[in-house]
Amino acid sequence: MANNKYVNALRILSADMIEKSQSGHPGLPLGSAAIAYELYANHLKHNPKNPSWFNRDRFVLSAGHGSALLYSLLHLYSYPDVTIDQLKNFRQLDSLTPGHPEYGVTPGVDASTGPLGAGLGMAVGIAMAEAHLASVLNTEDSKIIDHYTYVLHGDGCLMEGISSEVMSLAGTLKLAKLIVIYDSNKISIEGSTDIAFTEDVLKRFEAYGFQTIEVQDGNDTEEIGRAIIQAKADDKRPSFIKVNTQIGYGVPAKQGKASAHGEPLGKENVAEMRKTLEWESDEAFYIPEDIYAHYSKLSEKGEAEESKWNEVLDRLKTDSPEAYADYQTYVGREIPESLIEELERVSISEKAEATRSISGKVLNTIAERVPFFLGGSADLAPSNKTKLNDVGDFSADDYSGRNLHFGVRELGMGAIAIGLYLHGGILPFVSTFFVFSEYLKPMIRLASLMKLPIIYVFTHDSIGVGEDGPTHEPIEQLALFRAQPDINVIRPADENETKAAYRSALTEGVPTIIALSRQNLKPNVGSPKDAQKGAYLVRAEAGDSPDVILLASGSEVGLALDAAALLESEEQIDARVVSVPSMELFEEQSEAYKELVLPKSVRARVAIEAGASQSWGKYVGLDGAYVTIDRFGESAPAAQLFEKFGFTPANVAKVVVDLTSK
């Protein structure tokens, strides 16, 4: 079995890819080749001719450094454009074979992975999406959503804390169609895993509520196959399969050693591997035609599976037009135009209200119109105002609910949100206090990398948190996320700006962070359409040109308006006030619009925000000033903190007077 030529073809291609590029990780591809072969050949429901077939089984390579193995599989199965030339360009500029798998780059890649453990969380999200869609779309006669989620990972993924977060939740939710395969080779970069990782992993997963299975020989495809069949037979629990493998299998000088993990094998070792595996050619990237024919034959099963599923879908269309229309609504994920129009209407109110409370109302408005919209908080829904009314809770007893309960698992929540979106048919939101976005940061980065329009609802956005103190008061978070590519950060000041934030989140096509206040804020004069431009005038100057421009976001917009009135009445300084809910949306506007809002001729500018000053430099310039916070906060009532840190009309006016009198 160890010299199964169809398995060894994966090893040969992987080793040749890494050797040619002189970069990569051969250890996992050589050790896990039999797992990958058995899964794709005999269990995974996939159709290379249609990589995005909706009811396919999903596969996530959480140990993304083993990408050469996945690319070898996709090539042998003739996935579109994954040619031998792409394998030869492994890790090279503009290739379809980047160093770690990237969603949207390589056909057949279901998730961008690399940071260890992240793929485990994505797989949980995918399995949750499958369970939810099956519960709301399947009928007694038509199972249009019916597939498994597989994830392959290694020791490093289990050492990362995210694995505990997401696997614990998967067990709690009894996600029986989640199958977790563990490449257990007992080697990490620094040597044996025994130096840092000695727990009984099977007992750990048993405690989570998984069915646990162990495969003794990672080269025995029959034993691996029996384990997968056993996993699928359990319809009450997710399954965890530990497969004992040898890192760098087939290379005598490297097998079982840390040196096999993350460096090319070297020409001599690659040649020795060919001898050990009894490979028929010394030519790099050579694969015999009978092996290509074998994989081509295997791919026919996937075509047949999709064909059968299409027949079920056609019957549903004929027999149950309403159910078929529901399916199309979920899969299409189109936002109703009537909802967009509603979110663009101006709201006129004199009531001061926290933007987190306004957000809660908007979330429910969206949920009423968008059935595929669901989400939840990291155990903070009452504070975040994120509970959706009358749609139930997603639980092991009822997967149709749309309120997700993540528990206190922020990092895991972030990865699960990615999986929910990647599956298709769902638009997720997740929520916590803004300061705890630190826990989600790596997953938000991956969402940005994949350009997934996940909505992050972060409340308690400033020192307005008050008595909870500096551990709970965001300072640097706005600047941190504004520095991240492919994400919109929006800090609304009132109801109209909050509606604009959600309108943007539903239409922009990238992740959106909405930072919301704990404290009540007075409504300002503005409209959602203006706010969607990222920055706009909320107070025009009285004369032909302002003496100073005050730029503010969120809770500080009202402060800027009060300061402008004070400057006019007491200092005869003519101030323009610009609300800047989103720098990213403002940067999308035309140069003419940007000049209209922030004319270059007015160099006296003051940024006002209860957060770090760093991201405001491009708008304030060298001649401007800041009323911001570049230190940690303190524990005290919010009003006292705003006064202490200078967020008062009098202090803003003083800063302006000092600036304009230079």
C-alpha positions in Angstrom: 0.0 0.0 0.0 2.9 2.4 0.7 3.9 2.2 -2.9 0.5 2.9 -4.4 1.4 4.7 -7.5 -1.6 6.9 -7.5 -0.7 8.1 -4.0 2.9 8.5 -4.9 2.0 10.7 -7.9 0.9 13.2 -5.3 4.2 12.9 -3.5 6.3 13.2 -6.6 4.5 16.3 -7.9 4.6 18.0 -4.4 8.4 17.3 -4.0 9.1 18.5 -7.6 7.1 21.7 -7.1 9.0 22.6 -3.9 12.4 21.6 -5.3 11.9 23.8 -8.4 10.8 26.8 -6.5 13.3 26.2 -3.7 10.6 27.1 -1.3 7.8 25.2 0.5 6.9 22.5 2.9 7.3 18.9 1.7 6.8 17.1 5.0 3.0 17.2 5.1 2.4 16.4 1.4 4.7 13.3 1.6 3.2 12.2 4.9 -0.5 12.8 4.2 -0.7 11.8 0.5 -2.6 8.6 1.3 -5.2 10.6 3.3 -5.7 13.1 0.5 -5.9 10.4 -2.1 -8.4 8.2 -0.3 -10.6 11.2 0.7 -10.8 12.6 -2.9 -11.0 9.3 -4.7 -13.6 7.5 -2.6 -15.4 9.8 -0.3 -15.3 13.5 -1.2 -18.3 14.5 -3.4 -16.7 16.9 -5.9 -16.9 17.7 -9.6 -13.7 19.1 -11.1 -15.7 20.3 -14.1 -17.7 22.5 -11.8 -15.6 23.4 -8.7 -18.4 25.7 -7.3 -21.2 23.1 -7.5 -23.3 24.1 -4.5 -23.9 20.7 -3.0 -20.4 19.5 -3.2 -18.6 18.4 -0.1 -16.2 21.0 1.2 -12.6 20.5 1.9 -10.4 22.9 4.0 -6.7 22.4 4.3 -6.2 24.0 7.7 -2.5 23.1 7.6 -2.2 25.5 4.6 1.6 25.1 4.4 0.9 21.7 2.8 -0.6 23.5 -0.2 1.6 21.5 -2.7 -0.4 18.4 -1.8 -3.7 20.2 -2.6 -2.4 21.6 -5.9 -1.2 18.2 -6.9 -4.6 16.8 -6.3 -6.3 19.5 -8.2 -4.0 19.1 -11.1 -4.4 15.3 -11.4 -8.2 15.8 -11.2 -7.9 18.4 -14.0 -9.5 21.2 -12.1 -9.7 24.2 -14.5 -6.4 26.0 -15.1 -4.5 24.0 -12.6 -2.0 22.9 -15.3 1.4 21.3 -15.0 2.8 24.7 -15.8 1.0 26.2 -12.8 2.6 23.5 -10.6 6.0 24.4 -12.1 5.3 28.0 -11.1 4.6 27.1 -7.5 5.0 30.1 -5.2 5.9 32.4 -8.1 4.5 35.7 -9.1 1.0 35.7 -10.5 0.7 31.9 -10.5 -2.5 30.0 -9.4 -0.3 28.1 -6.9 0.6 30.5 -4.1 2.5 29.5 -1.0 -0.7 28.9 1.0 -4.1 28.2 -0.5 -6.1 31.3 -1.5 -9.8 31.3 -2.1 -10.7 33.0 -5.4 -7.2 32.4 -6.8 -7.1 28.6 -7.4 -10.2 26.7 -8.6 -11.0 24.0 -6.1 -9.7 25.9 -3.1 -12.6 26.4 -0.6 -10.8 28.7 1.8 -7.7 30.8 2.3 -5.6 29.2 5.0 -2.2 29.6 6.5 -2.4 30.9 10.0 -2.6 27.5 11.8 -6.0 26.5 13.3 -7.9 29.1 11.2 -9.1 26.5 8.8 -10.6 24.5 11.7 -12.8 27.4 12.5 -13.8 28.0 8.9 -14.8 24.3 8.6 -17.0 24.7 11.6 -18.7 27.7 10.0 -19.1 25.8 6.7 -20.7 22.9 8.6 -23.0 25.3 10.5 -24.1 26.8 7.2 -24.8 23.4 5.7 -26.9 22.5 8.8 -28.9 25.7 8.7 -29.6 25.7 5.0 -30.6 22.0 5.1 -33.1 22.8 7.9 -34.7 25.7 6.0 -34.5 24.5 2.4 -34.8 20.8 2.3 -38.2 19.2 1.9 -39.4 15.6 2.6 -38.9 14.8 -1.0 -35.9 16.9 -1.9 -32.6 17.1 -0.1 -31.0 19.8 -2.1 -28.5 20.6 0.8 -26.8 17.4 1.9 -23.0 17.4 2.1 -20.1 16.9 4.4 -17.3 19.3 5.5 -13.8 17.8 5.8 -10.8 19.5 7.3 -7.2 18.3 7.3 -4.9 19.7 10.0 -1.7 18.9 11.9 -0.2 19.3 15.3 0.3 23.0 15.0 -3.5 23.6 14.4 -4.3 21.8 17.6 -1.7 23.8 19.6 -3.3 27.1 18.6 -6.0 28.2 21.0 -8.6 28.7 18.2 -8.8 25.0 17.9 -10.3 24.7 21.4 -12.7 27.5 20.8 -14.2 26.1 17.6 -14.0 22.4 18.3 -15.8 22.9 21.6 -18.6 24.7 19.9 -18.8 22.1 17.1 -19.3 19.4 19.7 -21.9 21.4 21.5 -23.8 22.0 18.3 -23.5 18.3 17.3 -22.4 19.1 13.8 -22.4 15.5 12.6 -21.5 16.4 9.0 -18.1 17.8 10.2 -15.2 15.4 9.8 -11.9 16.5 11.2 -8.8 14.6 10.0 -5.6 14.9 12.1 -2.3 14.4 10.4 -0.5 13.2 13.5 3.2 13.0 12.7 4.5 14.2 16.1 6.9 16.7 14.5 7.0 20.5 14.6 9.6 22.9 13.3 11.7 22.8 16.5 11.6 19.0 16.7 9.4 16.4 18.4 6.1 17.7 19.5 6.8 16.1 22.9 8.8 19.3 23.9 5.6 21.3 24.0 2.5 19.1 23.2 1.9 15.9 25.1 -1.9 15.9 25.7 -4.1 13.0 24.8 -5.8 14.5 21.7 -8.4 11.7 21.4 -9.6 12.2 25.0 -9.7 16.0 24.4 -12.0 15.6 21.4 -14.1 13.0 23.2 -14.6 15.6 25.9 -15.7 18.1 23.2 -18.4 15.6 22.2 -16.8 14.1 19.1 -16.7 10.6 17.9 -13.0 9.7 17.9 -11.3 7.2 15.6 -7.6 6.4 15.2 -5.9 5.1 12.1 -2.6 3.4 13.0 -1.0 3.4 9.5 -1.2 6.6 7.6 -0.3 4.8 4.4 -3.1 2.3 4.6 -5.8 3.8 2.3 -8.2 1.0 3.2 -7.9 1.7 7.0 -8.3 5.4 6.3 -11.4 4.7 4.1 -13.0 2.6 6.9 -12.4 5.4 9.3 -14.1 8.0 7.0 -17.1 5.6 6.5 -17.4 5.2 10.3 -17.3 8.9 10.7 -20.1 9.4 8.2 -22.2 6.8 9.9 -22.5 8.8 13.1 -25.3 11.2 12.6 -25.3 12.6 16.2 -21.7 13.8 16.6 -18.9 15.4 14.6 -16.0 13.0 14.0 -12.3 13.3 14.7 -10.0 10.9 12.9 -6.4 10.7 14.1 -4.2 9.4 11.4 -0.6 8.4 12.5 1.7 9.5 9.7 5.4 10.0 9.1 6.5 13.4 8.0 8.5 13.4 4.8 7.5 9.8 4.0 9.6 8.2 1.3 12.8 10.2 1.8 15.1 8.1 3.9 17.3 11.0 5.1 14.3 13.1 6.1 11.5 10.8 7.0 10.2 11.4 10.6 12.5 14.4 11.1 11.9 18.1 11.7 14.0 19.0 8.7 11.4 17.5 6.4 8.8 20.2 7.4 9.6 23.4 5.8 12.5 23.3 3.3 13.2 21.8 -0.1 14.4 18.2 0.1 17.5 18.7 -2.2 18.2 17.1 -5.5 19.9 14.0 -4.0 17.0 13.4 -1.6 14.4 13.8 -4.4 16.3 11.3 -6.5 16.5 8.9 -3.5 12.7 9.4 -3.0 12.0 8.3 -6.5 14.0 5.1 -5.9 12.3 4.4 -2.6 8.9 4.9 -4.1 9.8 2.8 -7.2 8.9 5.7 -9.4 9.5 4.9 -13.1 11.1 8.2 -14.2 13.7 10.6 -13.0 12.2 13.4 -15.0 10.7 16.2 -12.9 7.0 16.6 -13.1 6.6 13.4 -15.1 3.3 11.6 -14.5 2.5 8.4 -16.6 -0.6 8.6 -18.7 -2.3 5.7 -17.0 -2.2 7.8 -13.7 -3.9 10.7 -15.4 -6.4 8.3 -16.9 -7.1 6.9 -13.4 -7.8 10.3 -11.9 -9.9 11.2 -14.9 -12.0 8.1 -14.3 -12.4 9.0 -10.7 -13.7 12.5 -11.6 -16.6 10.9 -13.5 -18.2 10.0 -10.1 -18.4 13.6 -9.2 -20.0 14.5 -12.6 -22.6 11.8 -11.9 -23.3 13.0 -8.4 -23.9 16.5 -9.6 -26.1 15.2 -12.4 -28.3 13.4 -9.9 -28.5 16.5 -7.7 -29.5 18.6 -10.7 -32.4 16.2 -11.3 -33.5 16.7 -7.7 -33.3 20.4 -8.2 -35.3 20.2 -11.4 -38.0 18.2 -9.7 -38.2 20.8 -6.9 -38.5 23.5 -9.5 -41.5 21.7 -11.0 -43.2 20.3 -7.9 -42.5 23.1 -5.4 -41.9 26.4 -7.2 -42.0 28.3 -3.9 -39.3 26.1 -2.4 -37.2 26.4 -5.5 -37.6 30.2 -5.3 -36.4 30.1 -1.7 -33.3 28.1 -2.8 -32.5 30.8 -5.4 -32.9 33.6 -2.9 -30.4 32.0 -0.5 -27.9 31.0 -3.1 -28.1 34.4 -4.9 -27.7 36.4 -1.7 -29.2 39.4 -3.4 -30.1 42.3 -1.1 -33.7 43.6 -1.9 -33.6 47.1 -3.5 -36.5 48.1 -1.2 -34.2 47.6 1.8 -31.5 49.7 0.2 -34.0 52.4 -0.4 -35.2 52.3 3.2 -31.6 52.6 4.5 -31.2 55.7 2.4 -34.2 57.5 3.8 -33.5 60.4 6.2 -34.7 59.9 9.7 -35.7 63.1 11.6 -35.5 62.7 15.3 -34.7 64.9 18.3 -34.1 62.0 20.6 -30.6 61.2 21.8 -29.8 57.6 21.4 -26.8 55.3 21.5 -25.8 54.1 18.0 -25.6 50.5 19.4 -29.4 50.8 20.1 -30.1 52.2 16.6 -28.0 49.5 15.2 -30.1 46.9 16.9 -33.2 48.2 15.1 -31.5 48.3 11.8 -30.2 44.7 12.2 -33.8 43.6 12.8 -35.0 45.5 9.8 -32.4 43.7 7.6 -33.3 40.3 9.2 -37.0 40.9 8.3 -36.2 41.4 4.6 -33.2 39.1 4.2 -33.8 35.5 5.2 -30.1 34.5 4.7 -28.9 37.2 7.1 -27.9 35.7 10.5 -25.3 36.2 13.2 -24.7 36.8 16.9 -22.3 37.9 19.6 -19.6 36.5 21.7 -21.9 36.2 24.7 -22.8 40.0 24.6 -26.0 40.2 22.6 -27.9 42.2 25.3 -25.1 44.8 25.4 -24.3 44.8 21.7 -28.1 44.9 20.8 -27.7 42.2 18.3 -30.5 39.8 19.1 -32.7 39.2 16.1 -36.4 39.1 17.0 -38.7 36.1 16.2 -36.2 34.1 14.3 -35.1 31.5 16.9 -31.7 30.4 18.1 -29.4 28.1 16.2 -28.8 25.1 18.4 -28.2 21.4 18.3 -32.0 21.0 18.6 -32.9 23.4 15.9 -30.5 24.5 13.1 -33.1 26.8 11.6 -32.6 29.5 14.1 -30.8 32.7 13.0 -29.4 33.9 16.3 -25.9 32.4 16.8 -24.5 31.9 20.2 -20.7 31.8 20.1 -20.0 31.9 23.8 -17.0 33.8 24.9 -15.0 32.7 21.8 -14.1 35.9 19.8 -11.3 34.4 17.7 -13.3 31.3 16.9 -16.3 33.5 16.1 -14.3 35.3 13.5 -13.2 32.1 11.8 -16.7 30.7 11.9 -18.1 33.8 10.2 -15.7 33.3 7.4 -16.8 29.7 7.0 -20.5 30.7 7.0 -19.9 33.1 4.2 -17.6 30.8 2.2 -20.2 28.0 2.2 -22.6 30.3 0.3 -26.3 31.0 0.9 -25.6 33.0 4.1 -24.6 36.6 5.0 -23.2 36.6 8.5 -22.6 39.3 11.1 -20.7 38.9 14.4 -20.4 41.2 17.3 -18.5 42.1 20.5 -17.1 45.1 22.3 -14.7 47.1 20.1 -11.7 46.6 22.4 -12.2 42.8 22.0 -11.8 43.1 18.3 -8.2 42.4 19.1 -9.2 38.8 19.6 -10.8 38.7 16.1 -8.1 40.6 14.3 -6.3 37.6 12.5 -9.7 36.4 11.2 -10.8 39.8 10.1 -7.6 40.1 8.2 -8.3 36.8 6.4 -11.8 38.0 5.6 -10.3 41.1 4.0 -7.8 39.0 2.1 -10.7 37.0 0.6 -12.9 40.2 0.3 -15.8 38.6 2.1 -18.5 41.1 3.0 -18.9 40.0 6.6 -20.3 42.6 9.0 -18.6 43.2 12.3 -20.7 45.0 14.8 -18.4 46.5 17.5 -20.0 48.5 20.3 -18.6 50.5 23.3 -16.4 52.3 20.8 -14.4 54.7 23.1 -13.6 56.0 26.5 -17.4 56.4 26.8 -17.3 52.8 28.2 -16.3 54.7 31.4 -16.1 52.8 34.6 -14.9 49.5 33.1 -11.6 51.3 32.7 -8.6 51.1 30.3 -8.9 47.4 29.7 -12.2 47.9 28.0 -11.7 51.3 26.4 -10.6 51.3 22.7 -7.8 53.7 21.8 -5.8 52.3 18.9 -8.4 50.0 17.3 -9.8 52.5 14.8 -6.3 53.3 13.5 -5.4 49.6 13.5 -8.3 48.6 11.2 -8.0 51.7 9.1 -4.5 50.5 8.2 -5.8 47.2 7.0 -6.4 46.8 3.2 -9.8 45.8 1.8 -12.0 46.7 4.7 -14.4 49.6 5.5 -14.3 51.0 9.0 -17.4 53.1 9.8 -18.0 55.0 13.0 -21.5 56.6 12.8 -22.6 59.6 14.7 -26.4 59.2 14.7 -29.3 57.2 13.1 -28.8 58.5 9.6 -25.1 57.6 9.6 -25.8 54.2 11.2 -28.3 53.4 8.4 -25.7 54.5 5.9 -23.2 52.2 7.5 -25.4 49.2 7.1 -26.3 50.2 3.5 -22.6 50.3 2.8 -22.0 46.9 4.5 -24.7 45.3 2.3 -23.4 46.7 -1.0 -19.7 47.4 -0.9 -18.4 43.8 -1.3 -15.7 43.9 1.4 -15.8 43.4 5.2 -17.2 46.2 7.2 -16.5 47.2 10.8 -19.3 49.3 12.3 -18.1 51.0 15.6 -20.9 52.0 17.8 -21.4 54.1 20.9 -22.5 52.9 24.3 -23.6 56.4 25.3 -26.5 58.4 23.8 -25.7 60.8 21.0 -27.7 63.7 19.7 -28.9 63.4 16.1 -27.1 65.7 13.6 -28.1 67.3 10.4 -27.2 64.9 7.6 -28.5 62.1 5.4 -27.6 58.5 4.7 -26.7 59.4 1.2 -24.3 62.0 2.3 -22.8 59.7 5.0 -22.3 57.0 2.4 -19.6 59.2 0.9 -17.5 58.7 4.0 -17.2 62.4 4.8 -19.6 65.3 4.3 -20.5 68.7 5.7 -22.7 68.8 8.7 -22.1 72.6 9.3 -21.1 75.0 6.6 -19.1 78.1 7.2 -20.9 81.5 7.2 -18.5 83.2 4.9 -16.9 82.4 1.5 -14.2 80.2 3.1 -13.9 78.7 6.5 -11.2 79.8 8.9 -10.8 76.2 10.1 -12.2 72.8 9.4 -13.2 70.5 12.2 -13.2 66.9 11.3 -14.8 64.3 13.6 -16.4 60.9 13.7 -19.0 59.2 15.9 -19.7 60.7 19.3 -17.3 63.6 18.6 -19.4 65.0 15.7 -21.8 66.6 18.2 -18.9 67.9 20.1 -17.4 69.5 16.9 -20.8 71.2 16.2 -20.9 72.6 19.7 -17.3 73.8 19.4 -18.0 75.5 16.1 -20.9 77.4 17.6 -18.7 78.5 20.5 -16.0 79.6 18.1 -18.4 81.7 16.1 -20.0 83.4 19.1 -17.0 84.0 21.3 -14.0 84.1 18.9 -15.5 85.2 15.6 -13.8 82.2 14.0 -15.8 80.7 11.1 -15.6 76.9 11.3 -16.7 74.2 8.9 -17.6 70.9 10.5 -17.1 67.7 8.5 -18.4 64.4 9.8 -16.0 61.5 8.8 -17.8 58.2 9.5 -15.5 56.3 7.1 -12.1 57.3 5.7 -12.3 54.3 3.3 -15.6 55.4 1.7 -14.3 58.9 1.5 -11.2 57.8 -0.4 -13.5 56.1 -3.0 -15.0 59.5 -3.9 -13.9 61.7 -6.8 -11.1 64.2 -6.4 -13.6 66.9 -7.1 -15.8 65.8 -4.2 -12.9 65.5 -1.8 -11.7 69.0 -2.7 -15.3 70.3 -2.2 -15.4 68.8 1.4 -11.7 69.5 2.3 -10.5 72.3 0.2 -6.7 72.4 0.0 -6.7 76.1 0.5 -7.9 75.7 4.1 -4.8 74.4 5.9 -6.1 75.0 9.5 -7.7 71.7 10.3 -8.4 69.9 13.6 -9.2 66.2 14.0 -11.5 65.3 16.9 -11.9 61.7 17.8 -11.8 59.8 21.1 -9.1 57.4 19.8 -5.5 57.5 18.5 -4.4 60.3 16.3 -2.5 58.2 13.9 -4.9 57.7 11.0 -5.9 61.4 10.7 -2.6 62.7 9.4 -3.5 62.6 5.7 -6.5 64.9 6.3 -5.0 67.2 9.0 -1.5 67.6 7.5 1.5 69.2 9.1 -0.3 72.5 9.7 -3.2 71.0 11.6 -4.0 69.9 15.2 -5.5 67.0 17.1 -8.0 66.5 19.9 -7.4 62.8 20.2 -6.1 60.2 22.7 -2.6 58.7 22.4 -2.5 57.0 25.8 -4.7 54.5 27.6 -7.9 55.6 29.3 -8.9 55.4 33.0 -11.8 54.1 35.1 -14.4 56.8 35.8 -17.8 57.9 34.6 -17.8 58.7 30.9 -18.5 62.4 31.3 -15.6 62.8 33.6 -13.3 61.0 31.2 -14.3 63.1 28.2 -13.6 66.2 30.2 -10.3 65.0 31.5 -9.1 64.1 28.0 -10.2 67.4 26.5 -13.3 66.4 24.7 -15.2 69.6 25.5 -16.3 72.5 23.4 -14.1 74.8 25.4 -11.0 72.8 24.9 -11.6 72.3 21.1 -12.1 76.0 20.8 -8.8 76.6 22.6 -7.0 74.2 20.3 -8.5 76.1 17.3 -7.6 79.5 18.7 -4.0 78.4 19.3 -3.8 76.9 15.8 -5.2 79.9 14.0 -3.2 82.4 15.9 0.2 81.0 14.9 
